[in-house]
């Protein structure tokens, strides 16, 4: 079976609440970044798969709410480990799966360097386009992802 971190995005209501709680952070105004996933659901689901317990795999519909997305109703989720054979291998993929947070000092150093490049017109990425406090939010959120990727 294959599942993606995308299937564990926050519900539309929870994502909207997150976006309104941090209105000046463009990184959480939509799904995708660390901090926009339901980590307890992901941890519970992956633990159940590992322990060969009955589990339903969530499905996220990116087309819901005019492309903002929402989790589908659990009645349509596929169940596993109800009978033999059970799942032997799980491929859990996603762009940030396995990423590790930076130390505060490393984040500040990388951001300062990116800001210098941005200000000199030699930017080679997006880091210098964001405020440090917004990047700290994502970096802190990423710390919580260790529970599902270790």
C-alpha positions in Angstrom: 0.0 0.0 0.0 1.1 3.6 -0.6 0.0 6.6 1.4 1.2 10.1 1.2 1.7 12.8 3.8 -0.9 14.7 1.7 -3.5 12.4 3.0 -2.9 13.8 6.5 -3.5 17.5 5.8 -5.5 19.3 8.3 -9.2 19.4 7.6 -10.4 22.5 5.7 -11.9 23.9 8.9 -8.6 23.3 10.8 -6.5 24.8 8.0 -8.7 27.8 7.9 -8.3 28.3 11.6 -4.5 28.0 11.3 -4.4 30.5 8.5 -6.6 33.0 10.5 -4.5 32.5 13.6 -1.3 33.4 11.7 -2.6 35.9 9.1 0.9 37.4 8.4 2.6 34.1 7.7 2.1 33.3 4.0 3.6 29.8 4.6 0.4 28.6 6.5 -2.3 30.3 4.4 -2.7 27.1 2.4 -1.8 23.4 2.9 1.7 22.0 2.1 4.2 23.2 4.7 5.1 21.5 7.9 2.5 22.5 10.4 -0.4 21.9 8.0 -0.8 18.2 8.7 -2.8 16.3 11.3 0.2 14.7 13.0 -1.8 12.8 15.7 -3.8 11.1 12.9 -0.6 10.3 10.9 1.1 8.9 14.0 -1.9 6.8 15.0 -2.4 5.5 11.4 1.3 4.6 10.9 1.5 3.0 14.3 -1.5 0.9 13.6 0.0 -0.3 10.3 3.3 -1.1 12.0 1.5 -3.0 14.7 -0.7 -4.8 12.2 -3.9 -3.5 13.8 -7.0 -2.7 11.9 -6.8 0.8 10.4 -8.5 3.0 7.9 -6.2 5.1 5.7 -7.4 8.7 5.3 -7.9 10.3 1.9 -7.6 14.0 1.2 -9.5 15.6 -1.6 -7.5 18.5 -3.0 -10.4 19.5 -5.2 -12.8 20.3 -2.3 -13.6 23.9 -1.5 -12.5 25.1 -4.9 -9.0 23.6 -4.6 -8.4 24.5 -1.0 -9.0 20.9 -0.1 -10.5 18.8 2.7 -10.3 15.4 4.1 -12.9 13.0 2.8 -15.4 11.4 5.1 -14.0 8.3 6.9 -16.7 6.2 5.5 -14.9 6.1 2.2 -11.4 5.4 3.6 -9.9 2.0 2.8 -9.5 -0.4 5.7 -6.4 -2.6 6.2 -5.3 -5.4 8.5 -8.9 -6.7 8.9 -7.9 -10.1 7.6 -5.0 -12.0 6.2 -2.8 -11.1 4.5 -1.9 -7.9 6.4 0.2 -5.1 5.2 3.9 -6.0 5.0 5.3 -2.8 3.5 4.1 0.8 3.6 5.6 3.5 1.4 4.9 6.8 3.1 6.0 9.6 0.8 5.9 13.4 0.6 8.3 16.3 0.0 9.0 16.9 3.6 9.0 13.3 4.9 12.3 12.8 6.7 13.3 16.4 6.8 14.8 17.5 10.1 14.6 21.0 11.6 17.6 23.2 11.8 19.0 24.6 15.0 17.9 28.1 15.7 21.5 29.4 15.0 21.6 27.5 11.7 18.2 28.9 10.6 19.2 32.4 11.5 22.5 32.1 9.6 20.9 30.7 6.5 18.2 33.4 6.6 20.7 36.2 7.0 22.7 34.9 4.1 19.5 34.6 2.0 18.5 38.1 2.9 21.9 39.4 1.8 21.5 37.6 -1.5 17.9 38.9 -1.9 19.0 42.5 -1.2 21.9 42.3 -3.6 19.7 40.9 -6.4 21.5 37.6 -6.4 18.8 35.5 -4.7 18.8 31.8 -5.5 15.6 30.7 -3.8 12.7 31.6 -1.6 14.3 31.8 1.9 15.2 35.5 1.7 11.6 36.4 0.7 10.2 35.3 4.1 10.4 36.8 7.5 12.5 34.9 10.0 9.6 34.5 12.4 7.5 32.8 9.7 10.4 30.4 9.0 10.8 29.7 12.7 7.2 28.7 12.8 7.7 26.1 10.1 11.0 24.9 11.6 9.3 24.5 15.0 6.5 22.6 13.3 9.0 20.3 11.6 10.3 19.2 15.0 7.0 17.5 15.7 7.3 15.5 12.5 10.1 13.4 14.0 7.4 11.3 15.8 6.1 10.0 12.4 9.3 9.6 10.5 11.7 8.0 13.0 
